Amino acid sequence: MCLYINSCDLLFDERGLSRVFVSHILVTILDTANDARILVLEDSIRRLNEVVGGRKLKIHVDYYKLVESLQQAGSLIYEIKYSYIPAQQVAVHQATQGIVDAISSFKKMLEDAINSSGYKPSTVRETLNLTEVFYSFRIIAQFKSKLLEFDDDPGYAVDIIAVEISQTQAVPDSKNLTECRCTDGSRIWRIVTNIQGLKPGAKLACAILPPVEMMNIVSEAMFLGGDLLPEDTTLGPLKTPPPSALDQARAQVLQIMKRMT
């Protein structure tokens, strides 16, 4: 969204006569109420609220303090959502930092509780809930960089990364699903896909999306098509993903946005 702003300067010539000069400044502002990055951020906070509100993690933790952190973040989201300022200003807005700080506090409390208790999910549902929590942490942690380093294409509202398949196996009781273990160079991702013929060593683009349960397996990301990336592709973030991969990421983000508007 662009606005023209008139700027008036009063100047004096050598005779002491005044002249008014009007200049036009083109200012780009952000439609923050409908920006994909902000709506995906809001969705991630909503997901955390659902997990905490329903006490869906069977872990001993001070849920009241978690709720306080979420309430703090939730009270600030609307300050940026309806600010209608440029993306760079949203990134440095006090409310944005407040959200990041509140969720960082939430994350530390939860990780301390997990580490001290040795908690491991005992059911697929618990695994899904915990994966959803850490997906939301990732979205919030990356929010500022999304505003500063990427344009407002919805596809960039989530992380698009290059991964290499290390292991594949057929999903039991499924006709066409495959479970893939993949690495991005720093961690292992479990991805369930219906793309056929994938083998260890293949590199593909994937998007880090809200996790889903498929045939009792939690899929943590989604391959963005079956086209293989070049063998020399560096694993990890893809700043310039293939157009077809970006198209698919965009389609997934638009579904999130539709639920939030």
Secondary structure, DSSP 8 states (H G I E B T S, - for coil): -EEEEEEEEEEE-TTS-EEEEEEEEEEE---GGG-HHHHHHHHHHHHHHHHHHTT-S-S---HHHHHHHHHHHHHHHHHHHT----HHHHHH-HHHHHHHHHHHHHHHHHHHHHHHHT----SHHHHHHHHHHHHHHHHHHTHHHHHHHS-S-GGGGS-EEEEEEEEEEE-TT-SS-EEEEEE-SSSEEEEEE---S--TT-EEEEE----EEETTEEE--EES-S----TT--SEE-SS--HHHHHHHHHHHHHHHHHH-
